[in-house]
Every structure is written in C-alpha cells, then in structure tokens.
C-alpha cells in the first residue's frame, strides 16, 4: 500500500517597484496601507521602502490566494498612479 504524503509549501513573491520620485512612492504606499489588514491565515504581506523603491513581500500557502493578492496589489497601484496628482 502506497502512503500519501501531503507536502506543505509556501509561495514567496517579492515585488520591487521603483519610482522616479520619493513623493510618488510615499503616496502609493499610503494608498496601500489601509488594505494591509485582516489577511487570511494562509497569507502574509509586508511593505517597506528602499531608496525610491516600494518593496512588497508576500507569502501564502495557497497559489490562488497569492495570484489574487498580487493582482489586487498591482491593480491598486495602477489605479493610484492614475488619480494621484502632484504639485
């Protein structure tokens, strides 16, 4: 009889988005922060800044959760870039 082994895995996705202006990076970060709460237990996300870059590190045990999360993050960034105006 063959044993079934379930292998747990964790998917890690690290996104770095480089901006030309620090104020744009900060504005995008501020639009994403309110969404950075109440995650399901299989998902984690951390955001940080490095020079003119926004760093987003995500991990999940479910591929569909990860795909949906990455799509949502990129959508929010795209939308924010369209509506944020600078002096």
HELIX and SHEET records of a PDB file:
HELIX    1   1 UNK A   22  UNK A   33  1                                  12    
HELIX    2   2 UNK A   63  UNK A   83  1                                  21    
SHEET    1   A 3 UNK A  11  UNK A  18  0                                        
SHEET    2   A 3 UNK A  53  UNK A  60 -1                                        
SHEET    3   A 3 UNK A  43  UNK A  50 -1                                        
END                                                                             
